[in-house]
Amino acid sequence: MDRRSFLKNSALGGSAAAAGTLAAPAYAQGKRTLTMVTTWGRGLAGVHDAAQYCADGITAVTDGQLTVELKAAGELVGAFEVFDAVSSGQADMYHAVDYYFLGQHPALSFFSQIPFGMTFQEYANWFYHDGGRDLADELYSIFGLKCFPAGNTGPQAGGWFAREITGPEDFQGLKFRMPGQGGKVLGKLGASVQNLPGSEVYQALASGAIEGTEWIGPWADEKAGFQEITKIYYTAGFHEPGPNLNLTLNLDVWEDLTPAQQVAVEQVSSACNVWNMSQFMANNSAALQRLRAGGVTVLEFPVSVWDAFGVAAKEVAEEPMDDDLYKTCYDSYMASMKSSAGWNSRSQAIFTQQRDRIMGL
């Protein structure tokens, strides 16, 4: 990808072009290569694409003055080691979803996803305009990091199961892959929860090491091949209505960049955020049709299961409240989500329902 083609295809090409103009004198000072590590196996649909988009975009917008070299999961460090690698300076940046790292701090949930949490648009509202960015800076600086939203999968599916779920009791003893707070919710329902990186999920499901899994949605799940193992698929999930992917830099590396280079990183991340969300949404419906045609049974969880999810999710979200920063993030996140929902429920939600009825969608 060259700079001209990136700017032409970027939704934020005008801003990025402006950054490139400002950066010309600073870039002349010298070139540097930055190493990006990721939680994604090379080629994982959508998520690896987002990481590659950021790497290629930063390289293109800076005319190669910053060259980002992407190392997929396992190529330099393991999928779940990228946070520590960048925090310690072993690598310069990572691309990931940060609920993989809740052992570092529970508030990372808010900058990835919590059950019954924000959609893509609601998260953007909070991060860019309603206090989220400042809280992210406060949290990530503890670990010597600087993060930017850089991808989103949109609403994730409930997942793949070996048998139908007829009530909350069916989760008792179920070996299921689900990370983050969502996994803790299933744990409260009695599931034996596994946290596996994406590149290991297919083999675990095929071998029987797990009896079910969530991954992303129809397009990415089809690419992963889960339909080859089981034919029971729940399309609506409680756990990730709009999970945010982050491009996160070592703070010393970030502060060592020129102002124009910093603008380039931020603008490419923002462009990736929109591009990646659109990538998933543009592909999911056709993929779901193919899955159905291939014999997959598409189901919805019963109301009793949704209610059990809700009770457990509230308990999980409130458990770390003794941490002051977690509570501050929780209060800000919830207030912003309530504000966004207040307008959406009276505008887009009603419009979409009526449009689909009238247009026969």
C-alpha positions as CSV (number, residue, x, y, z in Angstrom):
1,M,0.0,0.0,0.0
2,D,1.4,3.4,-0.9
3,R,0.6,6.7,0.7
4,R,-1.6,7.9,-2.2
5,S,-3.7,4.8,-2.4
6,F,-4.2,4.7,1.4
7,L,-5.3,8.3,1.6
8,K,-7.7,7.8,-1.4
9,N,-9.3,4.8,0.3
10,S,-9.3,6.2,3.9
11,A,-12.5,7.7,5.3
12,L,-10.3,10.2,6.9
13,G,-8.1,10.9,3.9
14,G,-8.4,14.7,4.2
15,S,-7.2,14.7,7.8
16,A,-4.5,12.2,7.1
17,A,-3.3,14.2,4.1
18,A,-3.1,17.3,6.3
19,A,-1.0,15.3,8.8
20,G,1.3,14.3,5.9
21,T,1.8,17.9,4.9
22,L,2.6,19.0,8.4
23,A,5.0,16.1,8.9
24,A,7.3,16.7,5.9
25,P,10.2,18.6,7.7
26,A,10.1,16.3,10.8
27,Y,10.1,13.1,8.7
28,A,13.2,14.2,7.0
29,Q,15.1,13.7,10.3
30,G,15.3,10.0,9.8
31,K,13.4,6.7,9.4
32,R,12.6,4.2,12.1
33,T,11.0,0.8,12.2
34,L,8.3,0.0,14.8
35,T,7.4,-3.5,15.8
36,M,3.7,-4.4,16.2
37,V,2.7,-7.6,18.0
38,T,-0.9,-8.8,18.0
39,T,-3.2,-11.3,19.7
40,W,-4.3,-12.5,16.3
41,G,-3.1,-15.5,14.3
42,R,-1.9,-14.4,10.8
43,G,-4.9,-14.4,8.5
44,L,-7.7,-14.5,11.1
45,A,-10.6,-12.8,9.2
46,G,-11.2,-9.2,10.2
47,V,-9.1,-8.9,13.3
48,H,-5.8,-9.6,11.6
49,D,-7.0,-7.4,8.8
50,A,-7.4,-4.5,11.2
51,A,-3.9,-4.9,12.5
52,Q,-2.5,-5.1,9.0
53,Y,-4.5,-2.0,8.0
54,C,-2.9,0.0,10.9
55,A,0.6,-1.2,10.0
56,D,0.3,-0.5,6.3
57,G,-1.5,2.8,6.9
58,I,1.0,4.3,9.3
59,T,3.8,3.3,7.0
60,A,2.0,4.8,4.0
61,V,0.9,8.0,5.6
62,T,4.4,8.8,6.9
63,D,6.0,8.0,3.5
64,G,7.9,5.2,5.2
65,Q,9.5,7.4,7.9
66,L,7.7,5.1,10.3
67,T,7.7,1.6,9.0
68,V,5.5,-0.8,11.1
69,E,6.6,-4.4,11.0
70,L,3.7,-6.7,12.1
71,K,4.4,-9.8,14.1
72,A,1.3,-12.0,14.4
73,A,0.6,-14.1,17.5
74,G,3.5,-16.5,18.2
75,E,5.9,-14.9,15.8
76,L,7.6,-12.8,18.4
77,V,5.6,-13.3,21.6
78,G,2.4,-15.3,22.4
79,A,-1.0,-13.9,21.9
80,F,-1.6,-13.2,25.6
81,E,1.9,-11.8,26.1
82,V,1.6,-8.7,23.9
83,F,0.5,-6.3,26.7
84,D,3.6,-7.1,28.8
85,A,5.8,-7.0,25.7
86,V,4.8,-3.5,24.8
87,S,4.7,-2.2,28.4
88,S,8.3,-3.4,29.0
89,G,9.6,-2.1,25.6
90,Q,10.2,-5.5,24.0
91,A,7.9,-4.4,21.2
92,D,6.7,-0.9,20.2
93,M,3.0,-1.4,19.8
94,Y,0.3,-4.1,19.9
95,H,-3.1,-4.7,18.3
96,A,-5.6,-6.6,20.5
97,V,-8.8,-6.6,22.3
98,D,-7.9,-5.8,25.9
99,Y,-10.2,-8.0,27.9
100,Y,-7.5,-10.6,27.4
101,F,-5.5,-8.6,30.0
102,L,-7.9,-8.2,32.9
103,G,-5.3,-9.6,35.2
104,Q,-3.4,-6.3,34.7
105,H,-6.4,-4.2,35.6
106,P,-10.2,-4.9,35.7
107,A,-10.9,-1.4,34.1
108,L,-9.5,-2.6,30.8
109,S,-13.0,-4.2,30.4
110,F,-14.3,-0.7,29.6
111,F,-11.9,-0.2,26.7
112,S,-12.7,-3.5,25.2
113,Q,-16.2,-4.7,26.2
114,I,-18.4,-5.5,29.1
115,P,-21.6,-7.7,28.9
116,F,-24.7,-5.7,28.0
117,G,-22.4,-2.8,27.3
118,M,-21.9,-0.3,24.5
119,T,-22.4,-0.7,20.8
120,F,-19.8,0.6,18.4
121,Q,-21.5,4.0,18.1
122,E,-22.0,4.3,21.8
123,Y,-18.4,3.6,22.5
124,A,-17.3,6.2,20.0
125,N,-19.6,8.7,21.7
126,W,-18.0,8.0,25.1
127,F,-14.4,7.7,24.0
128,Y,-14.2,10.7,21.7
129,H,-16.7,13.1,23.3
130,D,-17.8,12.0,26.8
131,G,-14.7,11.4,28.9
132,G,-13.5,8.0,27.8
133,R,-10.3,9.2,26.2
134,D,-9.1,10.9,29.4
135,L,-9.9,7.8,31.5
136,A,-8.1,5.6,28.9
137,D,-5.0,7.9,29.2
138,E,-5.1,7.7,33.0
139,L,-5.4,3.9,33.0
140,Y,-3.0,3.0,30.3
141,S,-0.3,5.4,31.5
142,I,0.0,3.2,34.7
143,F,1.5,0.6,32.4
144,G,3.5,3.0,30.2
145,L,1.1,2.7,27.3
146,K,-1.0,4.9,25.0
147,C,-4.1,3.4,23.3
148,F,-6.3,4.2,20.4
149,P,-9.5,2.6,19.1
150,A,-8.5,0.7,16.0
151,G,-11.2,-1.7,14.9
152,N,-14.5,-3.1,16.0
153,T,-16.4,-6.4,15.2
154,G,-19.9,-5.1,15.8
155,P,-22.3,-7.3,17.7
156,Q,-20.9,-10.7,18.4
157,A,-22.8,-13.9,18.1
158,G,-23.8,-16.0,21.1
159,G,-21.7,-18.9,19.7
160,W,-21.5,-22.5,18.7
161,F,-22.8,-25.3,20.9
162,A,-22.9,-29.1,20.8
163,R,-26.5,-29.1,22.0
164,E,-29.4,-26.6,22.3
165,I,-29.6,-24.3,25.3
166,T,-33.1,-24.5,26.7
167,G,-32.5,-22.9,30.1
168,P,-29.7,-21.5,32.3
169,E,-29.1,-24.9,33.8
170,D,-27.7,-26.1,30.5
171,F,-24.5,-24.1,31.2
172,Q,-23.8,-26.2,34.3
173,G,-20.5,-28.0,33.6
174,L,-20.3,-26.8,30.0
175,K,-16.8,-26.4,28.7
176,F,-17.0,-23.2,26.8
177,R,-14.5,-20.7,25.4
178,M,-15.4,-17.0,26.2
179,P,-12.9,-14.4,27.4
180,G,-13.4,-11.3,29.6
181,Q,-16.3,-10.4,31.8
182,G,-18.5,-12.5,29.5
183,G,-16.6,-15.6,30.5
184,K,-17.0,-14.7,34.2
185,V,-20.8,-14.5,33.6
186,L,-20.9,-18.0,32.2
187,G,-18.8,-19.1,35.1
188,K,-21.5,-17.9,37.5
189,L,-24.0,-20.0,35.6
190,G,-21.8,-23.1,36.2
191,A,-19.8,-23.3,33.0
192,S,-16.2,-24.4,32.8
193,V,-14.8,-21.3,31.0
194,Q,-11.7,-21.4,28.8
195,N,-9.8,-18.3,27.6
196,L,-8.1,-19.3,24.3
197,P,-6.5,-17.1,21.6
198,G,-8.4,-17.2,18.3
199,S,-5.8,-19.3,16.5
200,E,-6.3,-22.2,19.0
201,V,-10.1,-22.3,19.1
202,Y,-10.9,-24.5,16.2
203,Q,-8.6,-27.3,17.3
204,A,-9.9,-27.1,20.9
205,L,-13.5,-27.4,19.6
206,A,-12.6,-30.2,17.2
207,S,-10.8,-32.3,19.8
208,G,-13.5,-31.9,22.4
209,A,-11.4,-29.9,24.8
210,I,-14.2,-27.4,24.7
211,E,-17.9,-28.1,24.0
212,G,-18.7,-24.7,22.6
213,T,-17.3,-21.4,21.7
214,E,-18.0,-17.8,20.8
215,W,-15.7,-16.1,18.3
216,I,-17.0,-13.1,16.4
217,G,-19.9,-13.4,14.0
218,P,-21.0,-15.3,10.8
219,W,-18.3,-14.1,8.5
220,A,-15.3,-14.6,10.8
221,D,-16.8,-17.8,12.2
222,E,-17.4,-19.2,8.8
223,K,-13.8,-18.4,7.9
224,A,-12.7,-20.2,11.0
225,G,-14.6,-23.3,10.0
226,F,-16.6,-23.9,13.2
227,Q,-19.6,-25.1,11.1
228,E,-17.5,-28.2,10.2
229,I,-17.7,-29.3,13.8
230,T,-21.1,-28.3,15.1
231,K,-24.3,-27.1,13.5
232,I,-26.0,-25.2,16.4
233,Y,-25.4,-21.5,16.3
234,Y,-26.8,-18.7,18.5
235,T,-26.6,-15.4,16.6
236,A,-27.3,-12.9,19.3
237,G,-25.0,-12.7,22.3
238,F,-25.0,-10.8,25.6
239,H,-21.3,-10.5,26.0
240,E,-19.9,-8.3,23.2
241,P,-22.4,-5.9,21.5
242,G,-19.5,-3.8,20.1
243,P,-16.1,-4.9,21.2
244,N,-13.4,-2.4,20.7
245,L,-10.0,-3.3,19.3
246,N,-7.0,-1.2,20.3
247,L,-3.8,-0.1,18.8
248,T,-1.6,0.5,21.8
249,L,1.9,2.0,21.9
250,N,4.6,2.0,24.4
251,L,4.3,5.5,26.0
252,D,8.0,6.3,25.6
253,V,7.7,5.4,21.9
254,W,4.6,7.5,21.6
255,E,6.2,10.5,23.3
256,D,9.3,10.2,21.1
257,L,7.3,10.6,17.9
258,T,7.0,14.0,16.3
259,P,3.6,15.7,16.6
260,A,2.9,15.0,13.0
261,Q,3.8,11.3,13.4
262,Q,1.4,11.2,16.4
263,V,-1.3,12.7,14.2
264,A,-0.6,10.0,11.6
265,V,-1.0,7.2,14.1
266,E,-4.2,8.6,15.6
267,Q,-5.8,9.2,12.2
268,V,-4.9,5.8,10.8
269,S,-6.3,4.2,13.9
270,S,-9.6,6.2,13.5
271,A,-9.8,5.3,9.9
272,C,-9.2,1.6,10.7
273,N,-12.0,1.8,13.4
274,V,-14.6,2.7,10.8
275,W,-13.2,0.5,8.0
276,N,-13.0,-2.6,10.2
277,M,-16.5,-2.3,11.6
278,S,-17.9,-1.9,8.1
279,Q,-15.9,-4.9,6.9
280,F,-17.6,-7.2,9.4
281,M,-21.1,-5.7,8.9
282,A,-20.8,-5.9,5.1
283,N,-19.9,-9.6,5.2
284,N,-22.1,-11.1,8.0
285,S,-25.5,-11.4,6.3
286,A,-24.2,-13.3,3.3
287,A,-22.1,-15.5,5.5
288,L,-25.1,-16.3,7.6
289,Q,-27.1,-17.3,4.5
290,R,-24.2,-19.7,3.5
291,L,-24.1,-21.2,7.0
292,R,-27.8,-21.9,6.9
293,A,-27.6,-23.3,3.4
294,G,-24.9,-25.6,4.7
295,G,-27.2,-27.1,7.4
296,V,-26.4,-24.8,10.4
297,T,-29.4,-24.3,12.7
298,V,-29.7,-20.7,13.8
299,L,-31.3,-20.1,17.2
300,E,-31.9,-17.5,19.8
301,F,-31.5,-17.9,23.6
302,P,-34.7,-18.3,25.6
303,V,-35.8,-15.3,27.7
304,S,-35.0,-17.3,30.9
305,V,-31.4,-17.5,29.7
306,W,-31.2,-13.8,28.8
307,D,-32.5,-13.0,32.3
308,A,-29.9,-15.3,33.9
309,F,-27.2,-13.6,31.8
310,G,-28.4,-10.2,33.0
311,V,-28.4,-11.1,36.7
312,A,-24.9,-12.6,36.5
313,A,-23.5,-9.7,34.3
314,K,-24.6,-7.2,36.9
315,E,-22.8,-9.2,39.6
316,V,-19.6,-9.5,37.6
317,A,-19.5,-5.8,36.7
318,E,-19.9,-4.7,40.3
319,E,-17.3,-7.0,41.8
320,P,-14.2,-4.8,41.2
321,M,-15.9,-1.7,42.6
322,D,-13.4,-1.5,45.5
323,D,-10.8,-0.2,42.9
324,D,-11.3,3.5,42.6
325,L,-10.2,3.8,39.0
326,Y,-12.5,0.9,38.0
327,K,-15.4,2.6,39.7
328,T,-14.7,5.9,38.0
329,C,-14.6,4.2,34.6
330,Y,-17.8,2.3,35.4
331,D,-19.7,5.4,36.5
332,S,-18.6,7.4,33.4
333,Y,-19.2,4.5,31.0
334,M,-22.7,3.8,32.4
335,A,-23.7,7.5,32.4
336,S,-22.6,7.9,28.8
337,M,-24.3,4.7,27.7
338,K,-27.6,5.8,29.3
339,S,-27.3,9.2,27.6
340,S,-26.7,7.6,24.1
341,A,-29.5,5.1,24.6
342,G,-31.9,7.8,25.6
343,W,-31.7,9.4,22.1
344,N,-31.2,6.2,20.2
345,S,-34.3,4.5,21.6
346,R,-36.4,7.5,20.4
347,S,-34.8,7.9,17.0
348,Q,-32.7,5.2,15.3
349,A,-34.3,2.3,17.0
350,I,-37.9,3.4,16.1
351,F,-36.8,4.4,12.5
352,T,-35.1,1.0,11.9
353,Q,-38.1,-0.9,13.1
354,Q,-40.5,1.0,10.9
355,R,-38.2,1.1,7.9
356,D,-37.8,-2.7,8.0
357,R,-41.5,-3.1,8.4
358,I,-42.4,-0.8,5.5
359,M,-39.6,-1.8,3.2
360,G,-40.1,-5.5,3.9
361,L,-36.5,-6.0,5.1
